Amino acid sequence: MAKPKSTFVCQNCGNVTSRWQGKCEACGEWNTIVEENAAGGIGGGPQRGSLRKGKPVALMPLSGELEEAPRIRTRIAEFDRATGGGIVRGSAILIGGDPGIGKSTLLMQAAAGLSRAGHKVVYVSGEEAVAQVRLRAQRLQAAETDVQLMAETNVEDILATLAQERRPDLVIIDSIQTLWSDMADSAPGTVTQVRSGVQSLVRYAKSSGAAVILVGHVTKDGQIAGPRVVEHMVDAVLYFEGEGGHHFRILRTVKNRFGPTDEIGVFEMSDIGLREVANPSELFLGERNSKAPGAAVFAGMEGTRPVLVEIQALVAPTSLGTPRRAVVGWDGARLAMVLAVLEAHCGVRLGSHDVYLNVAGGYRISEPAADLAVAAALVSSLSGVALPPDCVYFGEISLSGAVRPVAHAAQRMKEAEKLGFAQSVLPQLSDGQRMRDGVAHEIESLPHLAAAVAGSGRRRDEARSLDYDS
């Protein structure tokens, strides 16, 4: 009898090798390679031993009428915004986040909202018992809804239970790391089990028309645990983010086949669950000190939503041989680039100073339009001059010191005006984007900004000296 062929699979990245080794060659992690049966592992496929002849499938035209509404709304506006207007029927959505960030709370509130609207929702818990889920539902004031619960981890049993009842509109799986399938010969949470379980649930969603939401744990690097192929299998990937010391949470879309990416929904954690934040700019600017030097307000964009946040910079003389560069909420490499441009083209000497940069409220910025606000905050902190309290900054800085235009300038300025900011410092606009006079201060290069900040400081000192002399 032939010996069953085995493969060795990395439980961190899903790389397959023919022999065991202590370190994975793909991801570099140690002691993550596990031996698995090739018939049920990655690449094995179901029942490879017996080949069958394929059967033809009916082809359908693109044109045609939809039998029912393509999206279902959860009655949580921020959740619907992040998903592109609601949950698409027959889609699979993967939601990841740190432990205790509020993923189960968010999905319980979404399930309750759909149930109140008359939709059938099934909540499958693999980490908690039914009594524990009911206890959370009572705290969130969702116990009176018709959400059906199930505490099960076997994929085949879950699909068999769903097939017996009327097709649900939404199925919530909490979480995919706890599922296991009879088709895979490995422990729950391994790469093979996670991939097999997600594949079965995605197939169920496409064939039945029921939407499926999967909850995934994240690793220490902030990525969803398991192989990256899981994110390619689902239709949408959302990350639920938040800092432990702050009470707000951000639902960020990184992939969406049925809507825009880089969209966010903002929530505030309270004792009775998550509360929607309709205007996140007021939340991020709520505790702002407008008279302190080193603080600049950045008008950013998250998808289609303009968001105003405060960027704080502290420049202090260093006693170390190598100055420190600490960044929270922004890219450290981009800060190094802005510092180099300031020193090379503006004469701002920061080589003997420690630089600390922080985005207030634990918010994270990824777009390069924050370069101008960061530079203004750095120059303000070094010179000790506070920036105008009614001014916002946005623009991308090039290595030559020029300020490049960014997209959605009109939307950024409109959001700033709505919150009481009368001035905007930004790159030069085209003729079609011109705003009314007195609102936009267009600059061509970074030296103009540094000179304007330093000049305002000198004018204030001269005004103070005149007041003292009089």
C-alpha positions in Angstrom: 0.0 0.0 0.0 1.4 3.4 -1.0 2.2 5.7 1.8 0.0 8.8 1.9 1.8 11.9 0.6 2.3 14.7 3.1 3.0 18.4 2.6 4.4 20.9 5.1 2.4 24.1 5.3 3.4 27.4 7.1 0.6 28.4 9.5 1.6 32.1 9.2 1.6 32.7 5.4 0.4 29.4 3.9 3.6 28.6 2.0 3.8 24.9 1.0 7.1 22.9 1.1 8.0 19.3 0.5 10.0 18.9 3.7 9.9 20.3 7.2 12.2 23.1 8.2 12.5 25.3 11.3 12.2 28.7 9.4 9.7 29.5 6.7 11.5 30.7 3.6 8.5 32.9 2.5 7.7 34.9 5.7 10.8 34.3 7.8 8.8 33.0 10.9 10.2 30.2 13.0 8.4 27.0 14.1 5.3 27.7 12.0 5.5 24.7 9.6 3.2 21.8 10.2 2.8 18.5 8.4 -0.5 18.0 6.7 -2.1 15.4 4.5 -1.8 16.4 0.8 -5.3 15.1 0.1 -6.9 17.6 2.4 -4.4 20.4 2.5 -3.7 23.4 0.4 -3.6 22.5 -3.3 -5.0 19.0 -2.6 -8.7 19.6 -3.3 -11.6 17.4 -2.4 -11.3 13.7 -3.4 -8.3 14.0 -5.7 -8.2 10.2 -6.2 -11.4 9.9 -8.3 -11.7 12.2 -11.4 -15.1 12.9 -12.9 -16.2 14.4 -16.2 -17.4 18.0 -15.9 -20.9 18.9 -16.7 -21.9 22.0 -18.7 -23.3 25.1 -16.9 -25.9 27.4 -18.3 -24.6 30.8 -19.5 -26.6 33.9 -18.5 -26.6 37.3 -20.2 -25.5 40.4 -18.4 -28.8 42.2 -19.0 -31.7 41.1 -16.9 -34.0 42.1 -14.1 -32.9 41.7 -10.4 -35.3 39.6 -8.4 -34.8 41.6 -5.2 -33.0 44.6 -3.8 -29.3 44.2 -4.4 -28.4 45.8 -1.0 -29.8 45.5 2.5 -29.3 48.4 5.0 -28.4 47.8 8.6 -29.9 51.1 9.9 -26.4 52.0 11.1 -25.4 54.8 8.7 -21.7 54.6 9.4 -21.6 50.8 8.8 -23.6 51.2 5.6 -21.2 54.0 4.5 -18.2 51.7 5.0 -19.8 48.9 3.0 -20.7 51.2 0.1 -24.4 51.8 0.8 -25.4 48.5 2.5 -24.6 44.8 2.4 -24.9 43.2 -1.0 -26.9 40.0 -1.1 -24.8 37.0 -1.8 -21.6 38.7 -0.8 -18.9 37.6 1.7 -17.4 40.3 4.0 -14.4 39.8 6.2 -14.1 42.1 9.3 -10.8 42.1 11.2 -9.6 43.9 14.4 -7.7 43.6 17.6 -9.2 41.5 20.5 -11.8 43.5 22.5 -12.0 46.4 19.9 -15.8 45.8 19.5 -16.2 43.6 16.5 -18.9 41.4 18.1 -20.6 44.5 19.5 -20.8 46.1 16.1 -22.1 43.0 14.4 -24.7 42.4 17.2 -26.0 45.9 16.7 -26.1 45.5 12.9 -27.9 42.2 13.3 -30.5 43.8 15.6 -31.0 46.6 13.1 -31.6 44.2 10.2 -33.9 42.1 12.4 -36.0 45.2 13.3 -36.3 45.9 9.5 -37.8 42.5 8.9 -34.8 40.6 7.7 -33.8 37.1 8.9 -30.4 37.1 10.6 -28.5 34.1 11.9 -25.6 34.7 14.4 -23.1 31.8 14.7 -20.8 32.1 17.6 -17.7 29.8 17.8 -16.1 31.6 20.8 -19.1 32.1 23.2 -22.0 30.0 24.4 -25.6 31.0 23.6 -26.1 32.4 27.1 -23.1 34.6 26.8 -24.3 36.0 23.5 -27.7 36.7 25.0 -26.0 38.6 27.9 -24.3 40.9 25.4 -27.5 41.3 23.5 -29.3 42.5 26.7 -26.6 45.0 27.4 -26.9 46.4 23.8 -30.7 46.5 24.0 -31.0 43.9 21.2 -32.5 41.0 23.0 -36.0 41.7 21.9 -35.2 41.2 18.2 -35.7 37.9 16.3 -32.0 37.2 15.6 -31.4 33.5 15.7 -28.4 32.2 17.6 -26.2 29.1 17.1 -23.1 28.0 19.0 -21.3 25.7 16.6 -17.8 25.4 15.1 -18.2 22.6 12.5 -18.7 24.0 9.0 -20.7 21.1 7.7 -23.1 21.3 10.7 -23.6 25.0 10.2 -24.4 24.7 6.5 -26.7 21.7 7.2 -28.6 23.8 9.8 -28.9 26.8 7.4 -30.2 24.5 4.6 -33.1 23.3 6.8 -34.5 26.8 7.5 -35.7 29.5 5.2 -32.8 31.2 3.5 -31.5 34.0 5.9 -30.6 37.4 4.6 -27.5 37.6 6.7 -25.2 35.0 8.4 -22.6 36.2 10.9 -19.7 33.9 11.7 -17.7 34.8 14.8 -15.0 33.9 14.1 -13.3 32.0 11.2 -10.4 31.0 13.4 -12.7 28.7 15.5 -14.2 26.8 12.5 -13.1 23.4 11.5 -14.2 21.2 8.6 -14.3 17.4 8.1 -12.5 17.8 4.8 -9.3 19.2 6.3 -7.1 17.0 8.6 -5.6 19.7 10.9 -6.4 21.6 14.0 -8.9 24.6 14.1 -7.2 27.9 13.3 -4.6 26.5 11.0 -4.2 27.7 7.4 -5.9 24.7 5.9 -8.9 24.9 8.2 -9.4 28.6 7.8 -9.1 28.4 4.0 -11.5 25.3 3.8 -14.1 27.0 6.1 -14.0 30.3 4.2 -14.3 28.5 0.9 -17.4 26.6 2.0 -19.1 29.7 3.4 -18.3 31.8 0.3 -19.7 29.0 -1.9 -22.9 29.0 0.2 -23.2 32.8 -0.1 -23.0 32.7 -3.9 -25.3 29.8 -4.3 -28.0 30.8 -1.9 -27.9 34.6 -2.1 -27.5 35.1 1.6 -24.8 37.6 2.8 -22.1 36.2 5.0 -20.0 38.3 7.4 -16.8 36.6 8.8 -14.9 37.9 11.8 -11.2 37.4 11.7 -8.5 37.9 14.4 -5.5 40.0 13.6 -1.8 39.2 14.2 0.7 41.4 16.1 1.4 43.2 12.9 -2.2 44.2 12.5 -3.0 41.8 9.6 -5.8 39.4 9.6 -4.5 36.0 10.8 -4.3 33.3 8.2 -3.3 33.1 4.5 -3.6 36.2 2.4 -5.7 34.1 0.0 -8.7 34.5 2.4 -8.8 38.2 1.6 -8.8 37.5 -2.1 -11.7 35.0 -1.7 -14.2 37.4 0.0 -15.9 40.4 -1.7 -15.0 43.0 1.0 -12.4 43.4 3.7 -13.0 45.8 6.6 -10.7 46.6 9.5 -12.1 47.8 12.8 -9.5 50.0 14.4 -9.0 52.0 17.5 -6.6 52.9 20.3 -7.0 51.5 23.8 -6.8 55.0 25.4 -9.5 56.5 23.1 -13.2 56.0 23.0 -13.7 56.1 19.3 -13.5 53.3 16.7 -13.0 53.5 13.0 -14.3 50.9 10.5 -12.0 51.2 7.5 -12.7 49.6 4.1 -9.5 48.2 2.4 -11.3 46.1 -0.3 -14.8 46.3 -1.7 -15.9 44.8 -5.0 -19.3 46.6 -4.8 -18.2 50.1 -3.6 -15.4 52.5 -3.0 -12.3 51.6 -1.0 -10.6 53.7 1.7 -14.1 54.6 3.1 -14.5 54.9 6.8 -17.2 54.8 9.4 -16.6 56.4 12.8 -18.1 55.1 16.1 -17.8 56.1 19.7 -17.7 53.3 22.4 -20.1 53.7 25.3 -21.5 51.6 28.1 -24.5 50.5 25.9 -22.5 49.8 22.7 -21.3 51.8 19.8 -22.7 55.2 18.9 -22.4 56.6 15.4 -20.4 59.8 14.9 -21.9 61.7 12.1 -19.3 64.5 12.1 -15.9 62.9 13.0 -14.0 66.3 12.5 -15.7 67.7 15.6 -14.6 64.5 17.6 -11.0 64.8 16.5 -10.9 68.6 17.2 -12.9 68.6 20.4 -9.9 69.1 22.8 -7.8 71.3 20.6 -5.6 74.0 22.1 -5.4 76.7 19.4 -2.9 78.9 21.2 -0.1 76.3 21.5 2.8 76.3 19.0 3.4 73.2 16.9 -0.2 72.3 16.2 -1.7 72.4 12.7 -5.1 71.3 11.5 -5.0 69.0 8.5 -8.0 68.8 6.1 -7.8 65.1 4.9 -10.0 62.8 2.9 -11.1 59.3 3.8 -12.8 57.9 0.7 -15.6 60.4 -0.1 -15.6 62.0 3.4 -13.5 65.0 4.4 -12.0 64.7 7.9 -10.2 67.4 9.9 -7.6 66.3 12.4 -4.9 68.1 14.4 -1.3 67.3 13.8 1.0 68.0 16.8 4.8 68.5 16.5 7.4 69.0 19.2 10.9 70.1 18.3 13.3 70.1 21.3 17.1 70.3 21.6 18.7 66.9 22.0 21.4 65.7 24.4 22.0 62.6 22.4 24.5 62.0 19.6 21.7 60.9 17.3 18.4 62.9 17.5 15.2 61.0 18.1 12.4 60.8 15.5 9.2 59.5 17.0 6.0 59.3 15.0 2.5 58.3 16.0 -0.3 58.1 13.4 1.9 58.9 10.3 4.6 57.4 8.2 8.1 57.7 9.7 9.8 57.6 6.3 7.6 60.5 5.1 8.6 62.5 8.2 12.2 62.0 7.4 11.6 63.3 3.8 9.8 66.4 5.1 12.7 67.1 7.5 15.2 66.8 4.7 13.3 69.2 2.5 13.0 71.7 5.3 16.7 71.7 5.9 17.8 71.6 2.3 15.5 74.2 0.8 14.2 76.3 3.8 17.3 76.5 6.0 15.4 75.0 8.9 18.2 73.2 10.9 16.7 70.2 12.8 19.8 68.0 12.9 20.5 68.9 16.6 16.8 68.6 17.7 14.6 65.7 18.7 11.4 65.6 16.7 8.1 64.1 18.0 5.0 64.0 15.7 1.6 62.9 16.8 -1.8 62.8 15.1 -4.3 63.8 17.8 -7.0 61.3 18.9 -5.1 58.2 17.8 -6.1 58.8 14.2 -3.9 57.4 11.4 -3.1 59.3 8.2 -2.0 57.6 5.0 -2.3 60.2 2.3 0.6 62.4 1.3 -1.6 65.5 1.4 -0.6 65.8 5.1 2.9 66.9 4.2 2.1 70.6 4.3 0.4 70.4 7.7 3.3 68.5 9.1 5.8 71.0 7.8 3.8 73.9 9.2 3.6 72.2 12.6 7.4 71.6 12.7 8.3 75.2 11.8 5.8 76.4 14.3 7.2 74.3 17.1 10.8 75.2 16.3 10.1 79.0 16.1 7.7 78.9 19.1 5.0 80.7 17.0 1.4 79.4 17.2 -0.3 79.0 13.8 -3.6 80.9 13.1 -6.4 79.1 14.9 -8.8 79.4 12.0 -6.5 78.0 9.3 -6.2 74.5 7.8 -3.4 73.0 5.7 -3.1 70.4 3.0 -0.7 69.7 0.1 1.9 67.3 -1.0 5.6 68.3 -0.8 8.1 67.2 -3.5 11.8 66.7 -3.0 12.5 70.0 -4.8 10.5 71.9 -2.2 7.5 72.5 -4.5 4.0 72.0 -3.2 2.0 69.7 -5.4 -1.8 70.0 -5.7 -4.0 67.2 -4.2 -7.5 65.9 -5.1 -10.8 67.1 -3.6 -9.5 70.6 -2.7 -13.0 72.1 -2.8 -14.5 69.4 -0.5 -11.7 69.9 2.0 -12.2 73.7 2.1 -16.0 73.3 2.3 -15.6 71.0 5.4 -13.2 73.5 7.0 -15.7 76.4 6.4 -18.5 74.4 7.9 -16.5 74.0 11.2 -15.6 77.7 11.4 -12.1 77.7 9.7 -11.9 80.9 7.6 -8.5 80.2 5.9 -6.9 77.4 4.0 -3.2 77.1 3.0 -3.0 74.9 0.0 -1.2 74.5 -3.4 -2.1 76.6 -6.3 -5.5 75.7 -7.8 -6.6 75.5 -11.4 -9.0 78.1 -12.8 -11.9 75.6 -12.5 -11.2 75.2 -8.8 -11.0 78.8 -7.7 -12.7 79.7 -4.5 -13.8 83.1 -3.3 -11.2 85.6 -2.2 -10.1 85.6 1.5 -10.5 81.8 2.0 -7.6 80.1 0.1 -3.9 81.1 0.5 -2.1 79.4 -2.3 1.6 78.8 -2.1 4.1 77.6 -4.7 6.9 76.1 -2.6 7.7 75.2 1.0 10.1 78.1 1.6 7.1 80.5 1.2 5.3 78.6 4.1 8.4 78.7 6.3 8.9 82.4 5.7 5.2 83.1 6.4 5.2 81.3 9.7 8.5 83.0 10.8 7.3 86.4 9.6 4.1 86.2 11.6 6.2 85.5 14.7 8.3 88.5 14.1 5.3 90.7 13.5 3.7 89.5 16.8 7.0 90.3 18.7 7.1 93.8 17.2 3.5 94.4 18.1 4.2 93.3 21.7 7.2 95.6 22.0 5.1 98.5 20.7 2.5 97.8 23.3 5.1 97.7 26.1 6.7 101.0 25.0 3.4 102.8 24.9 
